[in-house]
Amino acid sequence: MALPLNNPSNWPALLVLALIRMTAALPHRLRLAIGCVAGRLAMGVMRKRRAIALRNLQLCFPEWSDARRKAVLRAHFESLGMGLVELAMAAWCPDRQVRELVEVKGAEHLGDALREGRGVIAMSGHFPALEFTARAMDFPPPGLVAVYRPGGNAVFAYLVNRARLKTAADTLSKYDVRGMVKALRSGSVLWYAGDQMTDAKSAVTAPFFGEPAMTGTALGRLARISGAPVVPWFTRRLKDGRYQVELFPALEGLAGDSPEEEAERVNALVEEQVRRAPEQYYWIHRRFKRRPAPLPDPYD
């Protein structure tokens, strides 16, 4: 994917890209500090997203005080700023530096699942350091195939694509189900985030932090069609600036679950990881949108 240089509307984003590109060459603590400041600035500008994130925290953590939710909201935007820097790190840092910063736990679960010979669906959630930490993983041929959502800002899409192709052998649109099945049957690891609804027609209502949320069911369909095991895969940014990737044993019986049971299991897995570092989840997404009546729109 080439940089979109000819469209003047992209020039501000290109300037931001140039600035974060330079952070990849800085000492690690300094670049995270720059990301943290950028996130604080973004919090002041992105009023609509700030309101969405706060509403999500209210829904998911009603037991928290207002002061605690506001503190996590600030930390969340700082995490988003660091996540932008981590995208640049994923795109331009040398392999040696990546492996020095990332600890991988549970890699044997991926190996066990691959030995079944049907590919693997690596299920993850929307956490900012995922692109960077994925580079510390070893994927035997034919390698990793990343699923992405088309659209959005062309400059940001360029950065994400460059970062992913440092890890993935290929990328596929989330609409390309035939391509996903083909990749799995060839023995690939399919990188799939199943914690957001992308198509209301293939989603069911399932609890997320006790609140009804529309949740996609494509994960189970892919597992049923391909026969591939599903290995949960999550990542965290640690307090010392390092990172941890953790893989878990393949989910038993997911392909045989009803769509509702599948959605509940996926949401419970993601919820467990979110509770470990609440500020690192992607709260600026409208996680509880498009719920069927009589459920209210919490963002109205």
C-alpha positions in Angstrom: 0.0 0.0 0.0 1.5 3.4 -1.1 1.3 6.5 1.0 -1.7 8.8 -0.2 0.4 11.9 -0.9 -1.7 13.6 -3.6 -4.8 14.3 -1.5 -4.5 17.6 0.4 -7.0 16.3 3.0 -4.4 13.7 4.0 -1.6 16.2 4.6 -2.3 16.8 8.4 -2.4 13.0 8.9 0.8 12.7 6.9 2.5 15.2 9.2 1.4 13.2 12.3 2.7 10.1 10.6 6.1 11.7 10.0 6.3 12.8 13.7 5.4 9.4 15.1 7.8 7.7 12.6 10.6 9.6 14.3 9.6 8.3 17.8 10.6 4.7 16.7 14.2 5.7 16.9 14.0 7.2 20.4 14.7 5.5 23.7 11.7 3.4 24.7 10.7 5.4 27.9 10.9 8.7 26.0 8.7 7.5 23.1 6.1 6.2 25.5 6.1 9.5 27.4 5.6 11.3 24.0 2.7 9.0 23.3 1.2 9.7 26.7 1.3 13.5 26.2 -0.2 13.0 22.7 -3.0 11.0 24.3 -3.7 13.8 26.8 -3.9 16.3 24.0 -6.2 14.0 22.0 -8.5 13.8 25.0 -9.1 17.5 25.0 -9.8 17.5 21.2 -11.8 14.3 20.7 -14.9 15.4 22.7 -17.3 12.9 21.1 -15.0 10.0 21.6 -14.3 11.1 25.2 -18.0 11.0 25.9 -18.4 7.6 24.4 -15.5 6.2 26.4 -16.9 7.7 29.6 -20.3 6.2 28.9 -18.8 2.8 28.3 -17.0 3.0 31.6 -20.2 4.0 33.4 -22.0 1.0 31.9 -19.2 -1.5 32.5 -18.1 -0.3 36.0 -21.2 1.1 37.7 -19.6 0.2 41.1 -16.7 2.6 40.5 -16.8 6.2 41.8 -16.9 9.1 39.3 -13.4 10.0 40.3 -12.1 6.5 39.5 -13.8 6.4 36.1 -12.4 9.8 35.2 -8.9 8.7 36.3 -9.2 5.5 34.1 -10.6 7.7 31.2 -7.4 9.9 31.4 -5.2 6.8 31.5 -7.2 5.4 28.6 -6.4 8.3 26.3 -2.8 8.2 27.4 -2.8 4.5 26.4 -4.3 5.4 23.0 -1.5 7.9 22.5 1.1 5.2 23.5 -0.7 2.8 21.1 -0.1 5.2 18.2 3.6 5.2 19.0 3.5 1.4 19.4 2.1 1.2 15.8 5.2 3.1 14.7 7.4 0.8 16.7 5.6 -2.2 15.0 6.3 -0.7 11.6 9.9 0.4 12.0 11.6 -1.1 15.1 14.3 -3.8 14.5 13.4 -7.4 15.5 16.0 -7.4 18.2 14.4 -4.5 20.1 11.0 -6.0 19.8 12.1 -9.3 21.3 13.9 -7.5 24.2 10.7 -5.7 25.1 8.1 -8.5 24.8 7.6 -11.6 26.9 5.6 -14.4 25.3 3.8 -16.9 27.5 1.9 -20.0 26.4 3.4 -20.2 22.9 3.1 -24.0 23.3 -0.7 -23.7 23.0 -0.4 -22.3 19.5 2.0 -25.1 18.6 -0.3 -27.8 19.9 -3.2 -26.4 17.9 -1.2 -26.2 14.7 -0.2 -29.8 15.0 -3.9 -30.7 14.3 -3.2 -29.7 10.7 -6.3 -27.5 10.2 -4.8 -24.0 10.8 -5.6 -21.9 13.8 -7.9 -19.0 14.5 -5.9 -16.7 16.9 -8.7 -14.8 18.7 -7.7 -11.5 20.2 -9.4 -8.3 21.4 -8.9 -4.6 20.7 -5.9 -3.7 22.8 -3.4 -1.0 21.6 -0.1 -2.9 21.9 -1.3 -5.9 19.9 0.3 -4.9 16.6 3.7 -4.4 18.2 3.8 -7.4 20.4 2.7 -9.7 17.6 6.1 -9.2 16.1 7.7 -11.2 18.9 5.7 -14.3 17.9 7.1 -17.1 15.7 4.7 -18.4 13.1 5.7 -21.5 11.0 4.9 -21.4 7.3 2.5 -20.5 5.8 2.5 -17.9 8.6 0.0 -15.4 10.0 -2.9 -13.9 8.1 -4.4 -10.8 9.6 -8.1 -9.9 9.2 -8.8 -6.1 8.9 -11.7 -3.8 8.5 -11.6 -1.8 5.2 -12.1 1.9 5.2 -11.1 4.7 7.5 -8.4 7.3 7.1 -6.0 6.3 4.3 -2.8 7.4 6.2 -3.8 5.5 9.3 -4.6 2.5 7.1 -1.1 2.7 5.6 0.5 2.7 9.0 -1.5 -0.2 10.3 -0.9 -2.2 7.0 2.9 -1.6 7.2 2.9 -2.6 10.9 0.9 -5.8 10.2 3.0 -6.9 7.3 6.0 -6.9 9.5 4.3 -9.9 11.2 1.7 -11.2 8.8 2.3 -13.0 5.6 -0.9 -11.6 4.2 -4.0 -9.6 5.2 -7.7 -10.3 4.4 -10.8 -8.1 4.6 -13.3 -9.2 7.2 -15.8 -9.6 4.4 -13.6 -12.2 2.6 -14.9 -15.3 4.4 -13.9 -17.6 1.5 -10.3 -16.2 1.7 -10.2 -16.9 5.5 -11.4 -20.5 5.1 -8.8 -21.0 2.4 -6.1 -19.6 4.6 -7.0 -21.9 7.5 -7.2 -25.0 5.2 -3.7 -24.1 4.0 -2.4 -24.3 7.6 -2.2 -20.5 8.3 -2.8 -18.8 11.6 -5.8 -16.4 11.2 -5.5 -13.3 13.4 -9.1 -12.4 14.3 -10.5 -9.9 16.8 -14.0 -11.2 17.8 -15.0 -8.6 20.5 -16.7 -6.0 18.3 -19.8 -6.3 16.1 -19.1 -5.6 12.5 -22.3 -6.7 10.9 -25.7 -6.5 12.8 -27.1 -9.3 10.6 -24.6 -11.8 12.0 -24.6 -10.6 15.6 -26.5 -11.6 18.7 -27.1 -9.9 22.1 -24.7 -11.2 24.8 -23.6 -9.7 28.1 -20.4 -7.7 28.3 -19.7 -6.6 31.9 -23.3 -7.5 32.6 -24.6 -5.1 29.9 -26.3 -6.4 26.7 -24.0 -5.9 23.8 -24.4 -6.9 20.1 -21.6 -9.4 19.5 -20.5 -11.0 16.3 -20.8 -14.7 15.7 -18.4 -15.1 12.7 -15.8 -16.7 14.9 -17.9 -19.8 15.5 -18.9 -20.1 11.9 -15.3 -20.0 10.8 -14.4 -22.7 13.3 -17.3 -24.9 12.1 -16.6 -24.5 8.4 -12.8 -24.9 8.7 -12.5 -27.2 11.6 -9.7 -25.0 12.9 -9.1 -24.7 16.7 -9.5 -21.3 18.3 -6.6 -20.1 20.5 -7.2 -17.0 22.6 -4.3 -14.5 22.4 -4.1 -11.3 24.4 -1.5 -8.7 25.2 -0.8 -6.1 27.9 1.5 -3.2 28.4 3.2 -3.6 31.8 4.0 -0.8 34.3 7.7 -1.0 33.5 7.1 -0.2 29.8 7.6 -3.8 28.7 4.9 -6.0 27.2 3.4 -9.5 27.8 1.7 -11.7 25.2 -0.3 -14.6 26.6 -1.8 -17.5 24.7 -4.3 -19.9 26.2 -5.3 -23.4 25.4 -7.6 -23.9 22.4 -11.3 -23.3 23.3 -13.1 -26.6 23.7 -16.3 -27.1 21.8 -16.7 -23.5 20.4 -17.7 -24.8 17.0 -20.6 -26.7 18.6 -21.9 -23.8 20.6 -25.0 -21.9 19.7 -24.4 -18.3 18.5 -25.5 -17.0 21.8 -23.3 -19.4 23.8 -20.3 -18.5 21.5 -20.9 -14.7 22.0 -21.1 -15.2 25.8 -17.8 -17.1 25.9 -16.0 -14.6 23.7 -17.2 -11.7 25.7 -16.3 -13.4 29.0 -12.8 -14.0 27.8 -12.3 -10.4 26.7 -13.9 -9.1 29.9 -11.4 -11.1 32.0 -8.5 -9.5 30.2 -9.9 -6.0 30.3 -10.2 -6.3 34.1 -6.4 -6.8 34.3 -5.7 -3.4 32.7 -9.0 -1.5 32.1 -7.3 1.6 30.7 -5.9 -0.4 27.8 -9.1 -1.6 26.2 -10.6 0.3 23.2 -13.3 2.2 25.1 -13.8 4.9 22.4 -15.7 2.4 20.3 -19.5 2.3 20.7 -19.5 -1.2 22.1 -23.3 -1.1 23.0 -24.7 0.3 19.7 -27.5 -1.1 17.6 -29.1 -3.0 20.3 -32.7 -4.3 19.5 -35.7 -2.7 21.1 -36.7 -2.3 23.8 -33.0 -1.9 24.8 -32.2 1.9 24.8 -29.3 3.5 22.9 -26.9 4.4 25.7 -25.1 7.0 23.5 -28.3 8.9 22.6 
